[in-house]
């Protein structure tokens, strides 16, 4: 884990495997929003929107092969916790290669966020980041995911979603209020929108 140093040790090297990501897309295309992992530019935009440097309890929904996960760990403080929730057994197994005392890898659905947080004895997250493609979800599932996010996010916490299409806003705005920002990252294949919400509308 931490080699006895008393500090969390992150596997911070960028080990995103495009071939593995593509295999995951072929296995479960309905759960993957792109055939190519996120670029460094998109990762940085998500990090900035999330305020990860001061976050303490972070949940990542749909981490894929773990490129974004590793980027988040590089920016989180030593006392922070990062819980990933991945629906695909294939991607979940790949995430098991990440060795960091702050990181927990869970196989399951974002719909069950309340129960998953309890299983891992985790407090209400102050940041939830989602890469799961809302455009590919049945509407009922999308509504349940958004409600789970809103129910569990701490007051004033941030929900960040990076998406190819605009569907996430259609589902989230009625529950959390109008998104506070939406930026487009062109240096990614495909270009991605990064949406931000603040629970309760606080600054």
C-alpha positions in Angstrom: 0.0 0.0 0.0 2.1 2.9 1.2 5.4 1.1 1.7 5.4 1.9 5.4 5.9 5.6 4.9 2.7 6.6 6.6 1.5 8.5 3.5 -0.8 7.3 0.8 1.0 6.2 -2.3 -0.6 6.7 -5.6 0.1 4.7 -8.8 0.2 8.1 -10.5 1.6 7.0 -13.9 -0.7 7.4 -16.8 -1.6 3.8 -17.6 -4.7 4.3 -19.6 -4.8 1.6 -22.2 -6.7 2.6 -25.4 -6.8 -1.0 -26.6 -8.4 -2.1 -23.3 -10.8 0.8 -23.4 -11.9 -0.2 -26.9 -12.3 -3.8 -25.9 -14.6 -2.6 -23.1 -16.6 -0.6 -25.6 -17.1 -3.6 -27.8 -18.1 -5.7 -24.8 -20.6 -3.2 -23.4 -21.2 -0.3 -25.9 -24.3 0.8 -24.0 -22.2 1.7 -20.9 -19.3 3.5 -22.6 -19.6 7.0 -24.0 -16.5 6.9 -26.2 -14.2 4.4 -27.8 -11.1 6.4 -26.7 -10.1 7.3 -23.1 -10.2 10.9 -21.9 -7.4 13.2 -22.9 -5.0 14.9 -20.5 -6.8 18.2 -21.4 -10.2 16.9 -20.5 -8.8 15.4 -17.3 -7.4 18.8 -16.3 -10.6 20.6 -17.1 -12.5 18.2 -14.9 -10.0 18.6 -12.1 -10.3 22.4 -12.2 -14.2 22.3 -12.3 -14.2 19.9 -9.3 -11.9 21.8 -7.0 -10.2 18.5 -6.1 -7.3 20.0 -4.3 -9.6 20.9 -1.4 -12.0 18.0 -1.7 -12.1 15.3 1.0 -14.8 12.8 0.0 -15.0 12.2 -3.8 -17.0 9.7 -5.8 -16.3 8.9 -9.4 -19.2 7.3 -11.4 -18.1 5.3 -14.5 -14.3 5.5 -14.3 -13.6 3.2 -17.2 -10.0 2.1 -17.5 -8.9 4.5 -14.7 -7.1 7.3 -16.6 -9.3 9.9 -15.0 -9.1 8.1 -11.6 -5.3 8.3 -11.6 -5.5 12.0 -12.6 -7.8 12.7 -9.7 -5.6 10.9 -7.2 -2.6 13.0 -8.3 -4.6 16.1 -7.3 -6.3 14.9 -4.1 -4.9 15.6 -0.7 -3.3 12.9 1.5 -6.4 12.7 3.7 -8.9 12.6 0.9 -10.9 9.5 -0.2 -11.9 8.5 -3.7 -14.5 5.9 -4.3 -15.1 4.7 -7.9 -18.3 3.0 -8.9 -18.1 1.0 -12.1 -20.9 -1.1 -13.6 -18.7 -3.1 -16.0 -16.9 -6.1 -14.5 -14.2 -5.7 -17.3 -13.4 -2.1 -16.3 -13.7 -2.9 -12.6 -11.0 -5.5 -12.9 -8.7 -3.1 -14.6 -9.2 -0.5 -11.9 -7.9 -3.1 -9.4 -4.4 -2.3 -10.7 -4.5 1.1 -8.9 -2.7 0.9 -5.6 -3.5 3.9 -3.4 -4.6 3.9 0.3 -7.1 6.6 -0.5 -8.8 4.7 -3.3 -11.7 2.2 -3.2 -12.9 0.3 -6.2 -16.6 -0.8 -6.2 -18.5 -2.9 -8.7 -22.1 -1.7 -8.9 -24.6 0.8 -10.1 -24.6 4.5 -9.4 -28.4 4.1 -8.7 -27.3 2.4 -5.4 -25.0 5.2 -4.2 -26.6 5.5 -0.8 -26.0 1.8 0.0 -22.5 1.8 -1.6 -21.4 4.8 0.6 -22.6 2.9 3.7 -20.8 -0.3 2.7 -17.5 1.7 2.5 -18.2 3.8 5.7 -17.9 6.9 3.6 -19.3 10.3 4.5 -21.4 12.4 2.2 -19.2 13.3 -0.8 -18.3 16.9 -1.4 -17.6 16.1 -5.1 -19.3 13.6 -7.4 -17.8 13.2 -10.9 -19.6 11.3 -13.6 -18.4 10.0 -16.9 -21.3 7.6 -17.4 -23.1 8.5 -20.7 -26.6 9.7 -19.7 -27.5 9.7 -23.4 -27.3 5.9 -23.4 -29.4 5.4 -20.2 -33.1 4.6 -20.1 -34.8 7.7 -18.8 -35.9 5.9 -15.6 -32.3 4.9 -14.8 -31.0 8.4 -15.5 -33.6 9.9 -13.1 -32.6 7.5 -10.4 -28.9 8.2 -10.8 -29.5 12.0 -10.6 -31.7 11.6 -7.6 -29.1 9.5 -5.8 -26.4 12.1 -6.6 -28.6 14.9 -5.2 -29.6 12.9 -2.1 -26.1 12.0 -1.1 -24.0 15.1 -2.1 -23.2 17.3 0.8 -24.9 20.7 0.8 -22.8 23.1 -1.3 -21.1 20.1 -2.9 -20.3 19.8 -6.6 -21.6 17.4 -9.2 -19.4 17.4 -12.3 -20.4 15.4 -15.5 -18.4 15.2 -18.6 -20.5 14.2 -21.6 -20.6 14.1 -25.4 -24.3 15.0 -25.5 -26.5 17.3 -23.5 -28.9 14.7 -22.0 -27.3 15.0 -18.5 -28.6 18.6 -18.2 -32.1 17.5 -19.3 -32.2 15.1 -16.4 -30.2 17.0 -13.8 -31.5 20.6 -14.1 -35.0 19.8 -12.8 -33.5 18.1 -9.7 -30.5 20.2 -8.8 -31.4 23.5 -10.5 -29.8 25.0 -13.6 -26.2 24.0 -14.1 -23.7 26.6 -13.0 -21.4 26.1 -16.0 -20.8 24.1 -19.1 -17.5 24.2 -21.0 -16.5 22.4 -24.1 -13.1 20.6 -24.3 -12.2 20.4 -28.0 -8.8 18.6 -27.3 -10.5 15.3 -26.7 -11.9 12.6 -29.0 -14.8 13.2 -29.2 -15.0 16.8 -27.8 -16.7 16.7 -24.4 -18.8 19.1 -22.4 -18.0 19.5 -18.8 -21.1 20.4 -16.7 -21.1 21.7 -13.2 -23.9 21.8 -10.5 -23.6 23.0 -6.9 -26.1 21.5 -4.5 -28.3 24.2 -3.1 -27.0 26.7 -5.6 -24.3 28.0 -3.2 -21.0 29.4 -4.4 
